Amino acid sequence: MGMQINLQGKNVLITGAAKGIGRELAITAAENGANVAVHYRESEQEALQTVKEIEKLGVKVSAIQADIGNFEEVREMKDNLDKKFGQIDRIVNNAGWAQLKSFFQYEPEEWKREVDVCFHGVLNLAYTFIPTMKENNNGKFINIVGDSARTGDRNLIVSAAARNGAISFLKSLAKEVGRNNIQCNTISLGMIDQGRLNEELLNKIIKQYPMKRLGGASDVVGAVLFMLSEDADWITGQVLSVNGGHSMIG
Ligand SMILES: NC(=O)c1ccc[n+]([C@@H]2O[C@H](COP(=O)([O-])OP(=O)(O)OC[C@H]3O[C@@H](n4cnc5c(N)ncnc54)[C@H](OP(=O)(O)O)[C@@H]3O)[C@@H](O)[C@H]2O)c1
């Protein structure tokens, strides 16, 4: 028999869970017993749809809106979630915002938003939610980034830098909160096919992948659910790439 992921009774906040990878993570976490807070920013209808899907699984579920780049909104989100769930035990920060262009195409005021979401968003969530995890002597924080954060990418230059900062932040935080039985890890993704690329571009990109295909949302969930489970209690401060071998970092 294969290993079972048990998230029974754990209250998990997944940011950016209305659609895409976040939606898949929210549904599969619920399938493995977790109660799920489905966070969204603009995609309210899709978030409610995800909630509907999860309700069928018989776990607690609720949609919650916030701009994670705004500290006050994150604090309000925690107050609301505490009322609904008691407390949040685990966070998967899957929300992200990036612009695809070279550095010199930016106007100076344009890079702030990426840093707000991809870097400050992580600090805002950690600062707000980890104190309760410390009180409970139990918690996990998982941040999702792209491999660009590890390798650099000239067309994702600002978000990659912001997320590399988030990787470093979580390593330091892991050292601070390990004594409280809290684990902080990063999952770094290769390109996940969301059906947005034309075939010519797709074939060009696939050549860079040893597995000769892009990932799907279902390729991502196993690693994240494992990191959320008690089987990963001795893994902290790490970065795990789930990327079809696109980059291999020693
Ligand atoms: N898809 C890929 O190939 C790939 C590759 C590497 C890394 N990643 C990363 O994996 C994660 C999921 O990817 P994805 O393609 O499924 O989704 P995505 O469209 O990149 O982003 C997920 C969600 O982030 C939310 N978001 C954006 N700005 C926000 C803010 N200020 N506050 C709160 N939420 C905000 C949006 O929610 P609303 O729609 O509700 O506004 C969006 O739906 C992202 O972090 C992405 O950067 C993806």
The ligand as an SDF file (V2000), in Angstrom:
LIG
                    3D

 48 52  0  0  0  0  0  0  0  0999 V2000
    2.0350   28.4720  -14.1820 N   0  0  0  0  0  0  0  0  0  0  0  0
    3.3540   28.3300  -14.2400 C   0  0  0  0  0  0  0  0  0  0  0  0
    3.9330   27.8970  -15.2600 O   0  0  0  0  0  0  0  0  0  0  0  0
    4.2050   28.6940  -13.0580 C   0  0  0  0  0  0  0  0  0  0  0  0
    5.5770   28.4850  -13.1420 C   0  0  0  0  0  0  0  0  0  0  0  0
    6.3660   28.8270  -12.0590 C   0  0  0  0  0  0  0  0  0  0  0  0
    5.7800   29.3660  -10.9190 C   0  0  0  0  0  0  0  0  0  0  0  0
    4.4500   29.5690  -10.8750 N   0  0  0  0  0  0  0  0  0  0  0  0
    3.8630   30.1450   -9.6660 C   0  0  0  0  0  0  0  0  0  0  0  0
    2.9200   29.2430   -9.1300 O   0  0  0  0  0  0  0  0  0  0  0  0
    1.8280   29.9630   -8.5580 C   0  0  0  0  0  0  0  0  0  0  0  0
    0.5070   29.5110   -9.1940 C   0  0  0  0  0  0  0  0  0  0  0  0
    0.5650   29.7150  -10.5710 O   0  0  0  0  0  0  0  0  0  0  0  0
   -0.7330   29.9020  -11.4820 P   0  0  0  0  0  0  0  0  0  0  0  0
   -0.2330   30.0330  -12.8830 O   0  0  0  0  0  0  0  0  0  0  0  0
   -1.7230   28.8700  -11.1490 O   0  0  0  0  0  0  0  0  0  0  0  0
   -1.3820   31.2710  -10.9460 O   0  0  0  0  0  0  0  0  0  0  0  0
   -1.1070   32.8280  -11.1820 P   0  0  0  0  0  0  0  0  0  0  0  0
   -2.1060   33.3020  -12.1280 O   0  0  0  0  0  0  0  0  0  0  0  0
    0.3230   33.1030  -11.4780 O   0  0  0  0  0  0  0  0  0  0  0  0
   -1.3880   33.4560   -9.7230 O   0  0  0  0  0  0  0  0  0  0  0  0
   -2.2130   32.8640   -8.7650 C   0  0  0  0  0  0  0  0  0  0  0  0
   -3.0950   33.8920   -8.1040 C   0  0  0  0  0  0  0  0  0  0  0  0
   -2.3540   34.8860   -7.4170 O   0  0  0  0  0  0  0  0  0  0  0  0
   -3.3190   35.8320   -7.0170 C   0  0  0  0  0  0  0  0  0  0  0  0
   -2.7620   37.1640   -6.7500 N   0  0  0  0  0  0  0  0  0  0  0  0
   -2.1490   38.0090   -7.6050 C   0  0  0  0  0  0  0  0  0  0  0  0
   -1.8500   39.1710   -6.9750 N   0  0  0  0  0  0  0  0  0  0  0  0
   -2.3070   39.0480   -5.6990 C   0  0  0  0  0  0  0  0  0  0  0  0
   -2.3060   39.8910   -4.5680 C   0  0  0  0  0  0  0  0  0  0  0  0
   -1.7870   41.1130   -4.5950 N   0  0  0  0  0  0  0  0  0  0  0  0
   -2.8590   39.4330   -3.4330 N   0  0  0  0  0  0  0  0  0  0  0  0
   -3.3750   38.2160   -3.3780 C   0  0  0  0  0  0  0  0  0  0  0  0
   -3.4140   37.3620   -4.4060 N   0  0  0  0  0  0  0  0  0  0  0  0
   -2.8780   37.7780   -5.5550 C   0  0  0  0  0  0  0  0  0  0  0  0
   -4.3670   35.9070   -8.1210 C   0  0  0  0  0  0  0  0  0  0  0  0
   -5.6310   35.7680   -7.5080 O   0  0  0  0  0  0  0  0  0  0  0  0
   -6.9860   36.3990   -8.1440 P   0  0  0  0  0  0  0  0  0  0  0  0
   -7.1190   35.7760   -9.5010 O   0  0  0  0  0  0  0  0  0  0  0  0
   -8.0610   35.9960   -7.2090 O   0  0  0  0  0  0  0  0  0  0  0  0
   -6.7930   37.8910   -8.2040 O   0  0  0  0  0  0  0  0  0  0  0  0
   -4.0050   34.6980   -9.0050 C   0  0  0  0  0  0  0  0  0  0  0  0
   -5.1050   33.9420   -9.3960 O   0  0  0  0  0  0  0  0  0  0  0  0
    2.1240   31.4470   -8.8020 C   0  0  0  0  0  0  0  0  0  0  0  0
    2.7530   31.9810   -7.6610 O   0  0  0  0  0  0  0  0  0  0  0  0
    3.0750   31.4100   -9.9670 C   0  0  0  0  0  0  0  0  0  0  0  0
    3.9340   32.5380  -10.0400 O   0  0  0  0  0  0  0  0  0  0  0  0
    3.6470   29.2380  -11.9140 C   0  0  0  0  0  0  0  0  0  0  0  0
  1  2  1  0
  2  3  2  0
  2  4  1  0
  4  5  1  0
  4 48  2  0
  5  6  2  0
  6  7  1  0
  7  8  2  0
  8  9  1  0
  8 48  1  0
  9 10  1  0
  9 46  1  0
 10 11  1  0
 11 12  1  0
 11 44  1  0
 12 13  1  0
 13 14  1  0
 14 15  2  0
 14 16  1  0
 14 17  1  0
 17 18  1  0
 18 19  2  0
 18 20  1  0
 18 21  1  0
 21 22  1  0
 22 23  1  0
 23 24  1  0
 23 42  1  0
 24 25  1  0
 25 26  1  0
 25 36  1  0
 26 27  1  0
 26 35  1  0
 27 28  2  0
 28 29  1  0
 29 30  1  0
 29 35  2  0
 30 31  1  0
 30 32  2  0
 32 33  1  0
 33 34  2  0
 34 35  1  0
 36 37  1  0
 36 42  1  0
 37 38  1  0
 38 39  2  0
 38 40  1  0
 38 41  1  0
 42 43  1  0
 44 45  1  0
 44 46  1  0
 46 47  1  0
M  CHG  2   8   1  16  -1
M  END
$$$$
